[in-house]
């Protein structure tokens, strides 16, 4: 709902060397002044972001995807070391078998 949030997400993603930002039905202009100002050094991520009509369309060419949503009361805080653990920890989380690697690695 706020353009600044897009910029903040782009900045956070860039901090982890993730530059493939995919926006699903954004409600604001991703390249607005507020968004670009919040991106602070990651404006290239905002400018390169793809816009999609659905989550299915946004992740169609991905081998793996992780999504986060609003916190729910009663959800236990856990320390997670890998994506597989993350997906198994949340109710309704799904994990593709190809991501379930040997945990000894």
N, C-alpha and C positions, 0 to 999 in steps of 0.2 A: 504494500500500500504506500510505502514511502520510497522515493527514488534513492535517498541516501543509503537505504539498506542494500540496494544492489551494489553500490560502490563499496560498501563495507565488506560484503561477501566477496567481491572481486579482489579486494585487498587481502583478505584472509586467505583466499585460495592461492593467490600469487605468493604468499609467504611460504606455502608448502609446494611451490613450483607446479601448481595446478593452474594451467592457463586455458583449459577447455571448459569455460562456463556455459551452461545451458539453461536458459530461462524459459519456463513454461507459462504461457499466457500472462506476461507481465502486465500489471495494471497501470504502470507509469512508463514514461520514456526512459529506457535504460541509459541513454546518452545525455540525459538532462544535466544541467549545471550542478545540481545537488548530488547526483550520482557520481559524476566525474570528480567532484570535489572530495567526496567521501572515499573514493578509490585511492587517493594519495599515492601516486607512483605506480598504480596498477591500472591506469586508464586504458592501456592496451588490452587488458583482459575484458574490460567493459566493451570496448569497440569491437573486439573479436567474438563476443558472446553470440551464440546462436539463439534464435527465438523459435519456440515450438508451440503447437496448439495443445499437445497432450504429453504426459510423462512417457507414455509408450513411444511416441514419435521421438522424443528427446533422447531416449536410451536405446533406440532400435539398433544402433551400430556399436554398442558397448559390450565388452566382455563381462564387466561387472559394474554395479552401481550401488552406491550407498546413499540413503536419503535420511534426513533428520526432520523431525516435526516437533510441535509443541510438547512440552513436558507434561506428563500426567501424574497427578498426585498418587502416592503409594508406590511409584516405580523406584526400585532399589538402585542406588548409585553403585556402579561397579567399575573396577579398573580393567580395561580391556587392552590386550597386547596386539591383536590382529583383527582384520576385517571379519574373519569367520566368527571369532568370539563376539564381536560387535553384533553381527546379524543374529546369532543364536540368543543373545541376551535380551532382546526386545520382543515383546508380545507381537505376534504376527510377522515377525522378521523371517525372511526366507533366504536361503543360501543355495546357490547353484553348486552341485557336487564338484565341479571343476575347481572351486575355490577352497575346498576342504583339503588343504595340504597337510603333509606330515608336520605335526607341531614340534618335532625335535629339531627342525631346521632353524 
